[in-house]
Amino acid sequence: MRARNKVASRARRKKLIKSAKGYFLKRSKNIRRVKETRRRALVYAYRDRRAKKREFRSLWITRIGAAAKEHGLSYRDLIHRLKLKNVILSRDILAKIAAEEPRVFDKIIETIK
């Protein structure tokens, strides 16, 4: 008779089911469905960790562009002038300044004009 090691296989299944907590109906109970759903969820998570970076960058660019428009500059001109004056600010910091500290953003605009 061959050894089946039920303890280890049960532990693997319990681990899978625990990771599928919150899934709907059979997706959280049936091992085959759990495996499918979990694999798909991990694929989406991997893809979206990268998409998140793109989405945030476009959000920052939109915010910076809107703030620059108030001063009669396009986003492109603003970034170009910042580079010419060697003002090193990342887009996320620049967007935060534009949204939360308009006076500081005004000073940045003055320095590059």
N, CA, C and O of each residue as an XYZ file, in Angstrom:
452
protein
N       0.845     -1.191      0.000
C       0.000      0.000      0.000
C       0.890      1.254      0.000
O       1.878      1.328      0.730
N       0.524      2.219     -0.820
C       1.343      3.421     -0.910
C       0.925      4.460      0.127
O      -0.230      4.504      0.550
N       1.870      5.282      0.524
C       1.591      6.349      1.495
C       0.989      7.536      0.753
O       1.477      7.946     -0.300
N      -0.070      8.070      1.318
C      -0.755      9.175      0.632
C      -0.485     10.529      1.301
O      -0.653     11.574      0.672
N      -0.081     10.516      2.532
C       0.215     11.739      3.273
C      -0.959     12.723      3.231
O      -0.855     13.819      2.681
N      -2.053     12.309      3.814
C      -3.263     13.140      3.808
C      -3.078     14.448      4.585
O      -3.703     15.463      4.280
N      -2.217     14.396      5.580
C      -2.036     15.591      6.397
C      -1.514     16.752      5.533
O      -2.021     17.870      5.624
N      -0.501     16.481      4.697
C       0.091     17.527      3.865
C      -0.895     18.021      2.817
O      -0.996     19.225      2.581
N      -1.627     17.100      2.184
C      -2.570     17.525      1.142
C      -3.715     18.339      1.747
O      -4.184     19.301      1.138
N      -4.163     17.954      2.945
C      -5.219     18.730      3.608
C      -4.695     20.117      3.961
O      -5.409     21.111      3.830
N      -3.449     20.176      4.409
C      -2.857     21.466      4.769
C      -2.765     22.369      3.545
O      -3.031     23.567      3.638
N      -2.385     21.796      2.379
C      -2.315     22.587      1.145
C      -3.685     23.139      0.772
O      -3.823     24.305      0.402
N      -4.691     22.278      0.876
C      -6.058     22.731      0.531
C      -6.544     23.807      1.485
O      -7.156     24.789      1.064
N      -6.267     23.618      2.791
C      -6.693     24.616      3.775
C      -6.032     25.966      3.499
O      -6.650     27.021      3.635
N      -4.755     25.901      3.107
C      -4.026     27.133      2.793
C      -4.662     27.846      1.593
O      -4.810     29.068      1.591
N      -5.031     27.068      0.582
C      -5.688     27.640     -0.597
C      -7.019     28.269     -0.224
O      -7.316     29.400     -0.611
N      -7.825     27.520      0.538
C      -9.153     28.019      0.911
C      -9.040     29.270      1.781
O      -9.843     30.196      1.663
N      -8.038     29.284      2.652
C      -7.830     30.473      3.487
C      -7.492     31.686      2.620
O      -7.932     32.799      2.910
N      -6.706     31.473      1.551
C      -6.329     32.592      0.674
C      -7.505     33.079     -0.165
O      -7.464     34.186     -0.704
N      -8.561     32.255     -0.282
C      -9.725     32.632     -1.086
C     -10.849     33.201     -0.218
O     -12.001     33.258     -0.648
N     -10.521     33.611      0.971
C     -11.517     34.182      1.878
C     -12.132     35.431      1.244
O     -11.408     36.298      0.753
N     -13.432     35.522      1.253
C     -14.107     36.679      0.684
C     -14.586     36.449     -0.739
O     -15.350     37.258     -1.264
N     -14.158     35.369     -1.373
C     -14.642     35.062     -2.719
C     -16.080     34.568     -2.626
O     -16.516     34.114     -1.568
N     -16.807     34.655     -3.715
C     -18.247     34.410     -3.740
C     -18.576     32.947     -4.059
O     -17.999     32.363     -4.977
N     -19.511     32.358     -3.293
C     -20.033     31.004     -3.509
C     -18.938     29.957     -3.678
O     -18.045     29.858     -2.836
N     -18.994     29.166     -4.765
C     -18.049     28.063     -4.943
C     -16.611     28.543     -5.077
O     -15.678     27.774     -4.845
N     -16.425     29.792     -5.445
C     -15.078     30.316     -5.612
C     -14.304     30.315     -4.302
O     -13.077     30.419     -4.307
N     -15.006     30.200     -3.183
C     -14.319     30.178     -1.892
C     -14.355     28.806     -1.237
O     -13.730     28.620     -0.193
N     -15.065     27.833     -1.811
C     -15.221     26.522     -1.174
C     -14.631     25.385     -2.006
O     -13.937     24.522     -1.468
N     -14.893     25.378     -3.283
C     -14.504     24.286     -4.172
C     -13.041     24.479     -4.599
O     -12.682     25.506     -5.174
N     -12.211     23.479     -4.308
C     -10.770     23.613     -4.525
C     -10.435     23.961     -5.965
O      -9.588     24.820     -6.208
N     -11.075     23.318     -6.915
C     -10.769     23.594     -8.323
C     -11.107     25.047     -8.671
O     -10.323     25.733     -9.326
N     -12.276     25.506     -8.228
C     -12.676     26.895     -8.478
C     -11.750     27.875     -7.760
O     -11.405     28.930     -8.293
N     -11.354     27.508     -6.540
C     -10.455     28.369     -5.770
C      -9.146     28.554     -6.528
O      -8.643     29.672     -6.638
N      -8.593     27.459     -7.052
C      -7.320     27.530     -7.778
C      -7.437     28.437     -9.004
O      -6.572     29.279     -9.248
N      -8.514     28.258     -9.769
C      -8.720     29.081    -10.972
C      -8.833     30.556    -10.614
O      -8.169     31.411    -11.200
N      -9.687     30.831     -9.640
C      -9.965     32.211     -9.257
C      -8.728     32.885     -8.681
O      -8.437     34.045     -8.971
N      -8.000     32.124     -7.850
C      -6.808     32.677     -7.236
C      -5.732     32.977     -8.272
O      -5.070     34.013     -8.205
N      -5.561     32.074     -9.224
C      -4.567     32.296    -10.280
C      -4.925     33.553    -11.067
O      -4.064     34.383    -11.356
N      -6.195     33.680    -11.405
C      -6.641     34.855    -12.162
C      -6.439     36.128    -11.341
O      -6.011     37.154    -11.871
N      -6.747     36.057    -10.053
C      -6.584     37.228     -9.181
C      -5.122     37.640     -9.111
O      -4.811     38.831     -9.115
N      -4.224     36.663     -9.048
C      -2.802     36.985     -8.981
C      -2.315     37.598    -10.293
O      -1.453     38.477    -10.290
N      -2.867     37.133    -11.406
C      -2.504     37.707    -12.707
C      -2.949     39.168    -12.772
O      -2.194     40.040    -13.201
N      -4.193     39.421    -12.339
C      -4.697     40.798    -12.336
C      -3.857     41.677    -11.412
O      -3.543     42.820    -11.747
N      -3.498     41.136    -10.248
C      -2.723     41.918     -9.279
C      -1.368     42.297     -9.873
O      -0.916     43.433     -9.730
N      -0.724     41.338    -10.539
C       0.582     41.592    -11.149
C       0.451     42.663    -12.227
O       1.240     43.607    -12.274
N      -0.547     42.509    -13.089
C      -0.754     43.467    -14.185
C      -1.059     44.860    -13.637
O      -0.521     45.858    -14.116
N      -1.923     44.915    -12.634
C      -2.393     46.211    -12.152
C      -1.381     46.941    -11.276
O      -1.476     48.157    -11.107
N      -0.415     46.219    -10.719
C       0.651     46.921    -10.007
C       1.433     47.779    -10.982
O       1.924     48.847    -10.615
N       1.554     47.327    -12.212
C       2.243     48.106    -13.234
C       1.337     49.196    -13.810
O       1.787     50.311    -14.073
N       0.063     48.865    -14.003
C      -0.890     49.848    -14.545
C      -1.067     51.023    -13.581
O      -1.250     52.164    -14.004
N      -1.011     50.729    -12.288
C      -1.181     51.767    -11.268
C      -0.151     52.884    -11.446
O      -0.473     54.063    -11.301
N       1.078     52.503    -11.758
C       2.145     53.495    -11.945
C       1.837     54.403    -13.127
O       2.046     55.614    -13.062
N       1.335     53.802    -14.219
C       0.977     54.600    -15.403
C      -0.174     55.545    -15.099
O      -0.153     56.711    -15.492
N      -1.188     55.030    -14.391
C      -2.366     55.848    -14.084
C      -2.005     57.034    -13.196
O      -2.480     58.149    -13.413
N      -1.170     56.789    -12.205
C      -0.788     57.887    -11.322
C       0.028     58.931    -12.059
O      -0.159     60.129    -11.847
N       0.940     58.485    -12.932
C       1.735     59.453    -13.688
C       0.835     60.339    -14.543
O       1.049     61.549    -14.612
N      -0.171     59.750    -15.196
C      -1.069     60.562    -16.029
C      -1.904     61.514    -15.169
O      -2.213     62.628    -15.591
N      -2.269     61.070    -13.958
C      -2.995     61.952    -13.035
C      -2.132     63.146    -12.638
O      -2.602     64.284    -12.619
N      -0.861     62.875    -12.322
C       0.055     63.964    -11.949
C       0.209     64.947    -13.090
O       0.184     66.160    -12.880
N       0.369     64.424    -14.308
C       0.555     65.292    -15.471
C      -0.675     66.168    -15.683
O      -0.548     67.351    -16.000
N      -1.866     65.592    -15.510
C      -3.110     66.357    -15.646
C      -3.170     67.487    -14.623
O      -3.519     68.620    -14.957
N      -2.829     67.173    -13.376
C      -2.867     68.190    -12.313
C      -1.853     69.302    -12.563
O      -2.162     70.483    -12.404
N      -0.647     68.915    -12.953
C       0.394     69.917    -13.219
C      -0.023     70.782    -14.403
O       0.151     72.001    -14.372
N      -0.571     70.164    -15.443
C      -1.029     70.891    -16.629
C      -2.115     71.894    -16.297
O      -2.107     73.015    -16.808
N      -3.057     71.497    -15.439
C      -4.140     72.401    -15.048
C      -3.594     73.597    -14.273
O      -4.016     74.733    -14.492
N      -2.658     73.335    -13.369
C      -2.073     74.425    -12.587
C      -1.236     75.341    -13.481
O      -1.229     76.557    -13.287
N      -0.542     74.774    -14.444
C       0.282     75.574    -15.359
C      -0.596     76.460    -16.236
O      -0.230     77.598    -16.531
N      -1.746     75.949    -16.652
C      -2.676     76.716    -17.497
C      -3.118     78.003    -16.798
O      -3.315     79.029    -17.450
N      -3.272     77.949    -15.474
C      -3.673     79.132    -14.713
C      -2.628     80.246    -14.813
O      -2.944     81.421    -14.626
N      -1.400     79.871    -15.104
C      -0.307     80.842    -15.225
C       0.058     81.100    -16.684
O       1.087     81.713    -16.971
N      -0.774     80.638    -17.592
C      -0.550     80.898    -19.008
C       0.545     80.032    -19.642
O       1.107     80.394    -20.676
N       0.839     78.903    -19.026
C       1.838     77.981    -19.572
C       1.188     76.643    -19.906
O       0.207     76.239    -19.282
N       1.748     75.971    -20.892
C       1.296     74.601    -21.124
C       2.165     73.687    -20.265
O       3.214     74.100    -19.772
N       1.726     72.462    -20.092
C       2.501     71.482    -19.320
C       3.891     71.327    -19.932
O       4.904     71.307    -19.233
N       3.904     71.218    -21.258
C       5.155     71.014    -21.983
C       6.144     72.152    -21.709
O       7.316     71.911    -21.420
N       5.652     73.402    -21.805
C       6.512     74.568    -21.560
C       7.029     74.586    -20.120
O       8.194     74.893    -19.868
N       6.143     74.252    -19.188
C       6.525     74.249    -17.776
C       7.668     73.266    -17.535
O       8.675     73.620    -16.921
N       7.514     72.040    -18.014
C       8.538     71.013    -17.815
C       9.838     71.413    -18.514
O      10.928     71.211    -17.979
N       9.712     71.978    -19.703
C      10.895     72.413    -20.450
C      11.655     73.500    -19.689
O      12.877     73.436    -19.557
N      10.927     74.491    -19.193
C      11.573     75.590    -18.460
C      12.191     75.111    -17.145
O      13.246     75.592    -16.731
N      11.513     74.151    -16.491
C      12.084     73.596    -15.256
C      13.426     72.928    -15.546
O      14.379     73.062    -14.777
N      13.486     72.207    -16.665
C      14.740     71.536    -17.015
C      15.822     72.542    -17.381
O      16.988     72.351    -17.036
N      15.449     73.612    -18.077
C      16.434     74.638    -18.439
C      17.027     75.311    -17.208
O      18.220     75.611    -17.171
N      16.183     75.549    -16.192
C      16.638     76.217    -14.967
C      17.216     75.238    -13.938
O      17.567     75.629    -12.825
N      17.307     73.969    -14.325
C      17.820     72.913    -13.421
C      17.034     72.805    -12.122
O      17.611     72.582    -11.058
N      15.723     72.963    -12.209
C      14.850     72.742    -11.059
C      14.454     71.278    -11.096
O      13.722     70.844    -11.985
N      14.941     70.524    -10.128
C      14.710     69.075    -10.132
C      13.582     68.748     -9.165
O      13.786     68.665     -7.953
N      12.395     68.567     -9.717
C      11.219     68.157     -8.943
C      10.539     67.024     -9.702
O      10.319     67.116    -10.910
N      10.211     65.967     -8.988
C       9.513     64.867     -9.647
C       8.057     65.280     -9.891
O       7.543     66.198     -9.253
N       7.417     64.595    -10.812
C       6.054     64.955    -11.173
C       5.074     64.753    -10.020
O       4.122     65.520     -9.878
N       5.296     63.738     -9.204
C       4.373     63.535     -8.089
C       4.483     64.654     -7.062
O       3.470     65.103     -6.526
N       5.692     65.106     -6.786
C       5.882     66.219     -5.840
C       5.323     67.511     -6.431
O       4.664     68.285     -5.737
N       5.587     67.735     -7.707
C       5.095     68.936     -8.384
C       3.565     68.976     -8.374
O       2.966     70.029     -8.152
N       2.940     67.819     -8.617
C       1.475     67.742     -8.602
C       0.931     68.012     -7.204
O      -0.083     68.690     -7.044
N       1.611     67.478     -6.197
C       1.181     67.703     -4.813
C       1.291     69.180     -4.458
O       0.395     69.738     -3.824
N       2.384     69.813     -4.864
C       2.569     71.247     -4.606
C       1.484     72.046     -5.318
O       0.901     72.963     -4.742
N       1.216     71.692     -6.575
C       0.209     72.419     -7.361
C      -1.170     72.320     -6.720
O      -1.931     73.288     -6.727
N      -1.489     71.162     -6.172
C      -2.819     70.957     -5.593
C      -2.948     71.536     -4.184
O      -3.972     72.129     -3.846
N      -1.903     71.361     -3.358
C      -2.031     71.698     -1.943
C      -1.373     73.016     -1.549
O      -1.779     73.634     -0.564
N      -0.371     73.455     -2.293
C       0.365     74.673     -1.942
C       0.452     75.617     -3.142
O       1.516     75.739     -3.750
N      -0.644     76.284     -3.490
C      -0.634     77.145     -4.675
C       0.394     78.276     -4.605
O       0.941     78.669     -5.636
N       0.668     78.806     -3.411
C       1.642     79.903     -3.285
C       3.041     79.420     -3.649
O       3.793     80.119     -4.328
N       3.376     78.234     -3.196
C       4.693     77.660     -3.507
C       4.794     77.411     -5.006
O       5.839     77.646     -5.613
N       3.698     76.934     -5.600
C       3.690     76.697     -7.051
C       3.875     78.014     -7.805
O       4.566     78.060     -8.823
N       3.250     79.091     -7.297
C       3.431     80.420     -7.902
C       4.903     80.835     -7.887
O       5.413     81.381     -8.866
N       5.581     80.569     -6.762
C       6.999     80.907     -6.649
C       7.838     80.104     -7.647
O       8.790     80.621     -8.231
N       7.472     78.841     -7.830
C       8.191     77.994     -8.799
C       8.029     78.582    -10.198
O       8.985     78.640    -10.971
N       6.794     79.023    -10.520
C       6.522     79.626    -11.821
C       7.341     80.907    -12.009
O       7.889     81.160    -13.081
N       7.409     81.715    -10.929
C       8.198     82.958    -11.003
C       9.673     82.677    -11.287
O      10.305     83.396    -12.062
N      10.210     81.654    -10.674
C      11.631     81.353    -10.861
C      11.953     80.905    -12.280
O      13.074     81.095    -12.749
N      10.981     80.311    -12.967
C      11.280     79.802    -14.309
C      10.903     80.787    -15.413
O      11.278     80.586    -16.569
N      10.166     81.846    -15.077
C       9.758     82.796    -16.125
C      10.833     83.801    -16.427
O      10.647     84.667    -17.282
